[in-house]
Amino acid sequence: MDPRGDLRAVSALAGLRGTPVFRRRREAGGVPVLGASNPSLAAEADLDLYLAHRYLPWRRERGRLVIATADTSAANLAWLSRFAGAHIAPIAIGDLDRAIARRFRDRLSRDAVFSLWSRMPALSARQTFTRPQAVTLIAVCLTALAAICLWPLVAAQILVGAMSAGFAVSATFRAVLALSGRRNKPVPAPRCQEHDLPVYTILVPLYHEAAILPDLVRALSTLEYPRERLDIKLIVEEDDKETCDAAKEAPYEVLRVPFSVPRTKPKACNYALRFARGEFLVIYDAEDRPEPDQLRKAVDSFRLAPRETVCLQARLAIYNAQESLLARMFALDYAVWFKALLPGLDRLRLPMPLGGTSNHFRTEALREAGGWDPFNVTEDADLGIRLARRGMRVTMLDSTTFEEAPARLGAWLKQRSRWLKGYMQTWLVHARDPLGLTRRVGLRGAAMLQLFLGGAIWSAFVNPILWLIFALSFAYGRHGPQILDALAWIAGLGLLTANLMLAGLVIADAKRKWRALPYALCFTFYWALIAIAGYRALWQLVFTPFYWEKTPHGQTRDGTHGP
């Protein structure tokens, strides 16, 4: 699909020789630029064809239709030959994409927001609570309140016992995953020859990222992949003038997303997905630094894997761990997640909630699954479960992308609140039909949703309550009510079990275990921050479910790589 194909062949096919169909712009490679187009010639009903075959009816000249195409391969020219008597004129892919974006602006914007909702409404987070979920939630709360009023001592013990048990079970499940994940050794794939490498699309959503664009360009330039087979698209919001202006200087195609709500990363990615021309596709964030051979490894792994493997999740690690204590804790958290928990899910063949970046997809499978949910603020976790529901697999990729951790409390709190709100959205969506979910992903897969995602939400909510009960018991000593001692023992057992397991996971997955020990002991306080983020996320779920809190990037220049 090279727009700089043989112009003589194109002209001969369409009878262009000697006719002034297009003017040339003096630029490297001599890619022609067509004059003014007639938008009325392009029908909205044919939008999918225009995108699939990289063409657009451009205008009429001397009574004949001029068709612009960015794909001058023999196969595509043969397909375009059905337009008898038309002139076929080459055009640069960026110019064609911009023309399609202008012509079908409203349709593309509408599809980016509502495509999943229109195709699979039950799997969209546009509706936060269904009526049965709302009724069930209210009934549970009223029942608990009535029990506390009628039988306060018994109800308190049952509730605290349930909270402690849930906390401990979630931690135990994570320990099992970690043990399995540490035995999950990646199988090296045979090296694909360079001439066999397919076109690879890289989507980079940007919002207020002008300052970090030079770093992004440097990171992408290190990728060991033929430049002519890279389809790199910078996705910017059209009203983000500063980033739009800075992106013009980058040597990549820029897609401007029309303003609409919700303003989320998944909506921008959905918009760009329509223009993706690669067999495979990956998402990177603005601050990402992928290992240079990551795309080659992904192609090799896809070629070796069965067709049902449609996504590869690269490991994520932190490059600014020395920035602050919070950044160090974040780096340890990431190490547990991407080096133990997700590999454990992979080894046990359970549905895998994706990380927010470095997800490598078979592009057609991603489209078939409906792309991303623009109403879910942790769209990656949701997509991993949705792929599993369609019988598709996600596995780990033996490659690392380095990211920047939020080193200040304000930025960390916003990001963690968004993640937890998205986990709640994902849990609510996929728990709407428990029997249907079990039929799709099996009993083990349905249990994963409850123990992994549900456990993360549950732990964030109950952790401060258990610590409060435990602390009150010490504060009152023997002068407190007897029930407080009983509750403290129950709460303490759950806390001790869960926190020891979490500390063990942190130490086991750190590079330098002896240096990680003090930080592992601090994880109790880190969990307190997670609890604050959890209650903040719950408030937002009710009142601003689709609000995307932006994490600022480019706040550090520290090049150290993780714990």
C-alpha positions as CSV (number, residue, x, y, z in Angstrom):
1,M,0.0,0.0,0.0
2,D,2.6,2.5,-1.1
3,P,1.2,5.9,-2.3
4,R,4.4,6.5,-4.2
5,G,3.7,3.5,-6.5
6,D,4.3,3.4,-10.3
7,L,2.4,6.4,-11.6
8,R,2.8,5.2,-15.2
9,A,0.9,2.0,-14.3
10,V,-1.8,4.0,-12.6
11,S,-2.2,6.3,-15.6
12,A,-2.3,3.5,-18.0
13,L,-4.9,1.7,-16.1
14,A,-7.2,4.7,-16.0
15,G,-6.4,6.3,-19.3
16,L,-4.8,9.3,-17.6
17,R,-1.8,9.7,-20.0
18,G,-1.8,13.3,-21.3
19,T,-4.7,14.6,-19.2
20,P,-4.3,17.3,-16.5
21,V,-6.0,15.4,-13.7
22,F,-3.7,16.4,-10.9
23,R,-1.0,19.0,-10.1
24,R,2.3,18.1,-8.5
25,R,3.8,19.6,-5.4
26,R,7.5,19.7,-5.2
27,E,8.3,17.4,-2.3
28,A,10.4,14.4,-1.6
29,G,9.2,11.4,-3.7
30,G,6.9,13.5,-5.9
31,V,3.7,12.4,-4.3
32,P,0.9,14.2,-6.2
33,V,-1.6,16.5,-4.5
34,L,-5.0,16.8,-6.1
35,G,-6.8,20.0,-6.5
36,A,-10.2,20.9,-5.0
37,S,-12.6,18.0,-4.4
38,N,-16.4,17.8,-4.7
39,P,-17.6,16.4,-1.4
40,S,-21.0,15.6,-2.8
41,L,-19.5,12.7,-4.9
42,A,-18.7,10.7,-1.8
43,A,-21.7,8.9,-0.2
44,E,-21.8,8.2,3.5
45,A,-23.1,4.7,2.8
46,D,-19.8,3.9,1.2
47,L,-17.6,5.1,4.0
48,D,-16.4,1.7,5.0
49,L,-15.3,1.0,1.4
50,Y,-13.4,4.3,1.2
51,L,-11.5,3.4,4.3
52,A,-10.9,-0.3,3.4
53,H,-9.6,0.5,-0.2
54,R,-8.1,3.9,0.6
55,Y,-9.9,5.8,-2.1
56,L,-12.4,8.7,-2.4
57,P,-14.4,10.0,-5.4
58,W,-12.7,13.3,-5.8
59,R,-14.3,15.4,-8.6
60,R,-15.5,15.3,-12.2
61,E,-13.1,16.6,-14.9
62,R,-14.1,16.8,-18.5
63,G,-17.2,14.7,-17.7
64,R,-15.2,11.9,-16.2
65,L,-15.0,10.8,-12.5
66,V,-11.6,11.3,-10.8
67,I,-10.9,8.8,-8.0
68,A,-8.1,9.6,-5.5
69,T,-6.4,6.5,-4.0
70,A,-3.5,6.1,-1.5
71,D,-3.2,2.4,-2.2
72,T,-1.6,1.8,-5.6
73,S,-1.0,-1.9,-5.1
74,A,-1.9,-4.2,-8.0
75,A,-4.7,-5.8,-6.0
76,N,-6.3,-2.5,-5.1
77,L,-6.0,-1.1,-8.6
78,A,-7.7,-4.2,-9.9
79,W,-10.5,-3.6,-7.4
80,L,-10.8,0.1,-8.5
81,S,-11.0,-0.9,-12.1
82,R,-14.7,-1.6,-11.6
83,F,-15.2,2.2,-11.9
84,A,-15.3,2.0,-15.7
85,G,-14.0,5.1,-17.4
86,A,-12.8,6.8,-14.2
87,H,-9.4,8.5,-13.8
88,I,-7.4,6.9,-10.9
89,A,-5.1,9.5,-9.3
90,P,-2.6,8.7,-6.5
91,I,-2.7,10.8,-3.4
92,A,-0.7,10.8,-0.1
93,I,-2.3,8.8,2.7
94,G,-2.4,11.8,5.0
95,D,-4.1,13.9,2.4
96,L,-6.7,11.2,1.8
97,D,-7.4,10.7,5.5
98,R,-7.8,14.4,6.0
99,A,-10.3,14.6,3.1
100,I,-12.3,11.6,4.5
101,A,-12.2,13.2,8.0
102,R,-13.6,16.5,6.6
103,R,-16.2,14.9,4.4
104,F,-17.6,12.5,7.1
105,R,-16.8,14.5,10.2
106,D,-20.1,14.0,12.0
107,R,-20.4,10.3,11.1
108,L,-16.9,9.5,12.2
109,S,-17.4,11.4,15.5
110,R,-20.7,9.8,16.1
111,D,-19.4,6.3,15.5
112,A,-16.4,6.9,17.8
113,V,-18.8,7.6,20.6
114,F,-21.8,5.3,20.0
115,S,-20.6,2.4,17.9
116,L,-20.3,-0.1,20.7
117,W,-23.5,1.1,22.4
118,S,-25.4,0.6,19.2
119,R,-23.9,-2.8,18.5
120,M,-23.7,-4.2,22.0
121,P,-25.6,-2.0,24.5
122,A,-25.4,-4.5,27.3
123,L,-21.6,-4.3,27.1
124,S,-21.4,-0.5,27.2
125,A,-20.8,1.6,30.3
126,R,-23.0,4.4,29.0
127,Q,-25.6,3.1,31.4
128,T,-23.9,3.0,34.8
129,F,-26.5,1.0,36.7
130,T,-29.2,-1.1,35.1
131,R,-32.5,-1.3,36.9
132,P,-31.9,-4.8,38.4
133,Q,-28.5,-3.6,39.6
134,A,-29.9,-0.5,41.2
135,V,-32.7,-2.5,42.9
136,T,-30.3,-5.1,44.2
137,L,-27.9,-2.5,45.5
138,I,-30.7,-0.6,47.3
139,A,-32.1,-3.8,48.7
140,V,-28.7,-4.9,50.1
141,C,-28.1,-1.6,51.7
142,L,-31.6,-1.5,53.3
143,T,-31.2,-5.1,54.6
144,A,-27.8,-4.3,56.2
145,L,-29.2,-1.1,57.8
146,A,-32.2,-3.0,59.2
147,A,-30.0,-5.8,60.5
148,I,-27.8,-3.2,62.3
149,C,-30.8,-1.5,63.8
150,L,-32.5,-4.8,65.0
151,W,-29.5,-6.9,65.9
152,P,-26.5,-4.6,66.2
153,L,-24.0,-6.9,67.8
154,V,-24.6,-9.9,65.5
155,A,-24.8,-7.8,62.4
156,A,-21.6,-6.0,63.2
157,Q,-19.7,-9.2,63.6
158,I,-21.1,-10.6,60.4
159,L,-20.3,-7.5,58.4
160,V,-16.8,-7.2,59.8
161,G,-16.2,-10.9,59.2
162,A,-17.4,-10.6,55.6
163,M,-15.2,-7.6,55.0
164,S,-12.1,-9.3,56.5
165,A,-12.8,-12.6,54.6
166,G,-13.2,-10.7,51.3
167,F,-10.0,-8.8,51.9
168,A,-8.1,-12.0,52.7
169,V,-9.6,-14.0,49.9
170,S,-8.7,-11.3,47.4
171,A,-5.1,-11.2,48.7
172,T,-4.9,-15.0,48.6
173,F,-6.1,-15.1,45.0
174,R,-3.4,-12.6,44.1
175,A,-0.8,-14.7,45.8
176,V,-1.9,-17.7,43.8
177,L,-1.7,-15.7,40.6
178,A,1.8,-14.4,41.5
179,L,3.1,-17.9,42.2
180,S,1.7,-19.1,38.8
181,G,3.0,-16.0,37.0
182,R,6.5,-16.4,38.3
183,R,6.6,-19.9,36.6
184,N,5.2,-18.4,33.3
185,K,8.4,-18.4,31.1
186,P,7.9,-16.8,27.7
187,V,8.7,-19.0,24.7
188,P,11.1,-17.3,22.3
189,A,9.5,-16.9,18.8
190,P,11.4,-17.3,15.6
191,R,12.7,-14.1,14.0
192,C,10.5,-12.9,11.2
193,Q,12.5,-11.7,8.1
194,E,12.3,-8.0,7.4
195,H,10.7,-8.4,3.9
196,D,7.8,-10.4,5.6
197,L,7.0,-7.7,8.2
198,P,3.5,-6.3,7.8
199,V,2.3,-2.7,8.1
200,Y,2.1,-1.9,11.9
201,T,-0.2,0.9,13.1
202,I,0.9,2.9,16.2
203,L,-1.8,5.0,17.8
204,V,-0.7,7.7,20.2
205,P,-3.5,9.7,21.9
206,L,-2.4,13.1,23.0
207,Y,-4.1,15.8,25.1
208,H,-2.1,18.8,26.3
209,E,1.1,17.0,25.5
210,A,3.0,19.6,23.4
211,A,5.9,19.7,25.8
212,I,6.6,16.0,25.7
213,L,6.3,15.6,21.9
214,P,10.0,15.8,21.2
215,D,10.6,12.9,23.7
216,L,7.9,10.9,22.0
217,V,9.4,11.4,18.6
218,R,12.8,10.3,19.9
219,A,11.3,7.2,21.5
220,L,9.4,6.2,18.4
221,S,12.5,6.7,16.2
222,T,14.3,4.0,18.1
223,L,11.9,1.3,17.1
224,E,13.6,-1.3,15.0
225,Y,11.0,-1.6,12.3
226,P,11.1,-0.6,8.6
227,R,9.9,3.0,8.4
228,E,7.9,2.4,5.3
229,R,5.8,-0.2,7.1
230,L,5.0,2.0,10.1
231,D,1.6,3.7,10.2
232,I,2.1,6.1,13.1
233,K,-0.9,8.3,13.9
234,L,-0.8,11.1,16.5
235,I,-4.4,11.6,17.8
236,V,-5.1,15.1,19.1
237,E,-8.3,16.9,20.1
238,E,-9.1,19.6,17.5
239,D,-9.5,22.3,20.2
240,D,-6.1,21.5,21.8
241,K,-4.4,24.1,19.7
242,E,-1.0,23.9,21.4
243,T,-0.6,20.2,20.9
244,C,-2.0,20.4,17.3
245,D,0.6,23.0,16.4
246,A,3.4,21.0,18.0
247,A,2.2,17.8,16.3
248,K,2.6,19.5,12.9
249,E,6.4,19.4,13.4
250,A,6.4,15.6,14.0
251,P,7.1,13.4,11.0
252,Y,3.9,11.4,11.5
253,E,0.3,11.7,10.4
254,V,-1.9,13.8,12.7
255,L,-5.6,13.0,13.2
256,R,-7.7,15.7,14.8
257,V,-10.7,14.4,16.8
258,P,-13.8,16.6,16.6
259,F,-15.1,17.9,19.9
260,S,-17.7,15.7,21.5
261,V,-18.5,14.2,24.8
262,P,-17.4,12.1,26.6
263,R,-13.9,13.5,26.1
264,T,-11.9,10.3,26.8
265,K,-8.9,8.4,25.5
266,P,-11.0,5.4,24.2
267,K,-13.2,7.7,22.1
268,A,-10.1,9.2,20.5
269,C,-8.7,5.8,19.8
270,N,-12.0,4.6,18.3
271,Y,-11.9,7.6,15.9
272,A,-8.3,6.7,14.8
273,L,-9.1,3.0,14.5
274,R,-11.2,3.7,11.4
275,F,-8.1,5.0,9.7
276,A,-5.7,2.3,10.8
277,R,-4.2,0.4,7.9
278,G,-1.8,-2.0,9.7
279,E,-2.4,-5.7,10.1
280,F,-1.4,-5.2,13.7
281,L,-1.9,-2.2,16.0
282,V,-0.5,-0.9,19.3
283,I,-1.4,1.9,21.7
284,Y,1.4,4.0,23.3
285,D,1.0,6.9,25.6
286,A,2.9,10.2,25.1
287,E,5.6,9.4,27.7
288,D,6.1,5.8,26.8
289,R,9.6,4.4,26.0
290,P,9.1,0.9,24.4
291,E,12.1,-1.4,23.9
292,P,13.3,-1.0,20.4
293,D,12.5,-4.5,19.2
294,Q,9.0,-4.6,20.7
295,L,7.2,-4.5,17.4
296,R,9.4,-7.2,15.9
297,K,8.7,-9.4,19.0
298,A,5.0,-8.8,18.7
299,V,4.9,-9.8,15.0
300,D,6.9,-12.9,15.8
301,S,4.7,-13.9,18.7
302,F,1.5,-13.3,16.7
303,R,2.8,-15.4,13.8
304,L,3.5,-18.2,16.3
305,A,0.3,-17.9,18.3
306,P,-3.1,-19.5,17.3
307,R,-5.6,-17.2,15.7
308,E,-7.7,-16.8,18.8
309,T,-4.7,-15.0,20.4
310,V,-5.7,-11.4,19.3
311,C,-3.8,-9.3,21.9
312,L,-0.4,-9.2,23.5
313,Q,0.2,-7.2,26.6
314,A,3.8,-5.9,27.0
315,R,5.1,-5.4,30.5
316,L,5.1,-1.8,31.9
317,A,7.8,-0.5,34.2
318,I,8.6,2.8,35.7
319,Y,11.6,4.9,34.7
320,N,11.4,7.6,37.4
321,A,11.1,5.5,40.5
322,Q,13.7,7.6,42.3
323,E,11.6,10.7,41.9
324,S,9.8,10.3,45.2
325,L,8.6,7.8,47.8
326,L,5.2,7.7,46.0
327,A,6.9,7.0,42.6
328,R,8.8,4.2,44.3
329,M,5.6,2.6,45.7
330,F,4.0,3.0,42.3
331,A,6.9,1.2,40.6
332,L,6.6,-1.7,43.1
333,D,2.9,-1.8,42.4
334,Y,3.5,-2.0,38.7
335,A,6.2,-4.7,39.2
336,V,3.6,-6.9,41.0
337,W,0.9,-6.2,38.4
338,F,2.9,-6.8,35.2
339,K,5.5,-9.3,36.4
340,A,3.4,-11.5,38.5
341,L,-0.4,-11.0,38.4
342,L,-1.0,-10.6,34.7
343,P,1.4,-13.5,33.8
344,G,-0.5,-15.6,36.4
345,L,-3.8,-14.9,34.6
346,D,-2.0,-15.7,31.3
347,R,-0.6,-19.0,32.6
348,L,-4.0,-20.1,34.1
349,R,-5.7,-19.0,30.8
350,L,-8.1,-16.6,32.6
351,P,-9.5,-13.4,31.1
352,M,-6.9,-10.6,31.4
353,P,-7.7,-6.9,32.2
354,L,-5.3,-5.0,29.9
355,G,-2.9,-2.3,31.0
356,G,-3.5,1.1,29.7
357,T,-0.7,1.1,27.0
358,S,1.5,-1.3,25.0
359,N,-1.5,-3.4,24.0
360,H,-0.7,-5.1,20.7
361,F,-3.8,-6.2,18.6
362,R,-4.7,-8.0,15.5
363,T,-6.5,-5.0,14.0
364,E,-9.4,-6.8,12.4
365,A,-10.1,-8.7,15.7
366,L,-10.1,-5.4,17.6
367,R,-12.7,-4.0,15.1
368,E,-14.8,-7.1,15.4
369,A,-14.9,-6.8,19.2
370,G,-16.2,-3.2,18.9
371,G,-13.0,-1.3,19.7
372,W,-12.9,0.6,23.0
373,D,-15.8,1.7,25.2
374,P,-15.7,5.5,25.2
375,F,-17.8,5.7,28.4
376,N,-15.4,3.5,30.4
377,V,-12.5,5.4,31.9
378,T,-10.5,2.2,32.3
379,E,-11.3,1.0,28.8
380,D,-8.3,-1.4,28.7
381,A,-9.6,-3.5,31.6
382,D,-13.0,-3.7,30.0
383,L,-11.7,-4.6,26.6
384,G,-9.7,-7.5,28.0
385,I,-12.9,-9.0,29.5
386,R,-14.9,-8.3,26.3
387,L,-12.3,-10.1,24.2
388,A,-12.6,-13.1,26.5
389,R,-16.3,-13.1,26.1
390,R,-15.8,-13.5,22.3
391,G,-13.5,-16.5,22.7
392,M,-10.4,-14.4,22.1
393,R,-7.2,-14.7,24.1
394,V,-4.8,-12.1,25.6
395,T,-1.3,-13.2,26.4
396,M,1.8,-11.5,27.7
397,L,4.6,-10.2,25.4
398,D,8.2,-10.7,26.5
399,S,9.0,-7.0,26.1
400,T,8.9,-3.9,28.4
401,T,7.7,-0.3,27.9
402,F,9.0,2.2,30.4
403,E,6.5,4.8,31.7
404,E,6.5,7.8,34.0
405,A,4.9,7.4,37.4
406,P,3.0,10.3,39.0
407,A,5.4,11.5,41.6
408,R,3.1,13.9,43.4
409,L,0.1,13.0,45.4
410,G,-2.4,15.1,43.5
411,A,-1.6,13.5,40.1
412,W,-1.4,10.0,41.7
413,L,-4.8,10.5,43.3
414,K,-6.5,11.5,40.1
415,Q,-5.0,8.6,38.2
416,R,-5.8,6.0,40.8
417,S,-9.4,7.3,41.2
418,R,-9.9,7.0,37.5
419,W,-8.6,3.5,37.4
420,L,-10.8,2.4,40.3
421,K,-13.8,4.1,38.8
422,G,-13.2,2.3,35.6
423,Y,-12.9,-1.0,37.5
424,M,-16.3,-0.3,39.0
425,Q,-17.7,0.4,35.6
426,T,-16.2,-2.8,34.1
427,W,-17.4,-4.9,37.0
428,L,-20.9,-3.4,36.7
429,V,-21.0,-4.0,32.9
430,H,-19.9,-7.6,33.0
431,A,-21.8,-8.6,36.1
432,R,-25.2,-7.6,34.5
433,D,-25.8,-11.1,33.3
434,P,-23.8,-13.5,35.5
435,L,-25.1,-16.6,33.7
436,G,-24.4,-15.2,30.3
437,L,-20.8,-14.3,31.5
438,T,-20.3,-17.8,32.8
439,R,-21.4,-19.3,29.6
440,R,-19.0,-17.1,27.7
441,V,-15.9,-17.3,29.8
442,G,-16.5,-20.3,32.0
443,L,-16.9,-20.6,35.7
444,R,-13.2,-19.9,36.3
445,G,-13.3,-16.8,34.2
446,A,-16.4,-15.5,36.0
447,A,-14.7,-16.1,39.3
448,M,-11.7,-14.1,38.1
449,L,-14.0,-11.0,37.5
450,Q,-15.2,-11.3,41.1
451,L,-11.9,-12.0,42.8
452,F,-9.6,-9.9,40.7
453,L,-11.5,-6.8,39.7
454,G,-14.2,-7.1,42.4
455,G,-11.5,-7.9,45.0
456,A,-9.5,-4.7,44.1
457,I,-12.7,-2.6,44.6
458,W,-13.7,-4.4,47.8
459,S,-10.2,-4.1,49.3
460,A,-10.1,-0.4,48.6
461,F,-13.4,0.1,50.4
462,V,-13.0,-2.1,53.4
463,N,-9.3,-1.5,54.2
464,P,-9.8,1.7,56.2
465,I,-12.8,0.4,58.0
466,L,-10.9,-2.6,59.3
467,W,-8.0,-0.5,60.3
468,L,-10.3,1.9,62.2
469,I,-11.9,-1.0,64.1
470,F,-8.4,-2.3,64.9
471,A,-7.2,1.1,66.1
472,L,-10.3,1.8,68.2
473,S,-9.7,-1.5,70.1
474,F,-6.2,-0.4,71.1
475,A,-7.3,3.1,71.9
476,Y,-10.1,1.9,74.4
477,G,-8.2,-1.1,75.7
478,R,-10.1,-3.0,78.3
479,H,-12.5,-0.1,78.9
480,G,-14.1,-0.5,75.5
481,P,-17.2,-2.7,74.8
482,Q,-16.6,-6.4,74.5
483,I,-17.9,-6.5,71.0
484,L,-15.1,-4.2,70.0
485,D,-12.5,-6.7,71.0
486,A,-14.2,-9.4,69.0
487,L,-14.4,-7.2,66.0
488,A,-10.8,-6.2,66.3
489,W,-9.7,-9.8,66.3
490,I,-11.7,-10.5,63.2
491,A,-10.5,-7.4,61.4
492,G,-6.9,-7.9,62.5
493,L,-6.8,-11.4,61.1
494,G,-7.9,-10.3,57.7
495,L,-5.6,-7.3,57.7
496,L,-2.6,-9.4,58.8
497,T,-3.2,-12.1,56.2
498,A,-3.8,-9.7,53.4
499,N,-0.9,-7.3,54.2
500,L,1.6,-10.0,54.7
501,M,0.7,-11.5,51.4
502,L,0.9,-8.2,49.6
503,A,4.3,-7.4,51.2
504,G,5.6,-10.8,50.1
505,L,4.5,-10.1,46.6
506,V,6.2,-6.7,46.5
507,I,9.5,-8.2,47.8
508,A,9.4,-11.2,45.5
509,D,8.9,-9.1,42.4
510,A,11.5,-6.4,43.1
511,K,14.9,-6.4,41.4
512,R,16.7,-5.8,44.7
513,K,14.8,-7.6,47.3
514,W,16.7,-6.2,50.3
515,R,16.1,-2.7,49.1
516,A,12.4,-3.3,48.6
517,L,11.8,-4.5,52.2
518,P,11.3,-1.0,53.8
519,Y,8.9,-0.1,50.9
520,A,7.0,-3.3,51.3
521,L,6.4,-2.5,54.9
522,C,5.1,0.9,53.8
523,F,2.4,-0.7,51.7
524,T,-0.1,-0.5,54.5
525,F,0.1,3.3,54.2
526,Y,0.0,3.1,50.4
527,W,-3.3,1.1,50.8
528,A,-4.7,3.9,52.8
529,L,-4.1,6.2,49.8
530,I,-5.7,3.7,47.6
531,A,-8.8,3.7,49.9
532,I,-9.0,7.5,49.6
533,A,-8.9,7.1,45.8
534,G,-11.5,4.4,46.0
535,Y,-14.1,6.5,47.9
536,R,-13.3,9.4,45.6
537,A,-13.9,7.1,42.6
538,L,-17.3,5.9,44.0
539,W,-18.4,9.6,44.4
540,Q,-17.4,10.2,40.8
541,L,-19.1,7.0,39.6
542,V,-22.4,8.3,40.9
543,F,-22.1,12.0,39.9
544,T,-19.5,12.2,37.0
545,P,-19.2,8.6,35.6
546,F,-17.6,9.6,32.3
547,Y,-15.3,12.3,33.5
548,W,-11.7,11.6,32.5
549,E,-9.1,13.0,34.9
550,K,-6.0,13.7,32.9
551,T,-2.6,12.5,34.2
552,P,0.1,15.1,33.4
553,H,3.1,13.7,31.6
554,G,6.7,15.0,31.2
555,Q,7.0,16.0,34.8
556,T,10.4,14.3,35.3
557,R,13.6,13.8,33.4
558,D,14.8,10.9,35.6
559,G,16.0,8.1,33.4
560,T,16.3,5.4,36.1
561,H,14.4,2.2,35.3
562,G,12.3,1.0,38.2
563,P,12.9,-0.7,41.5
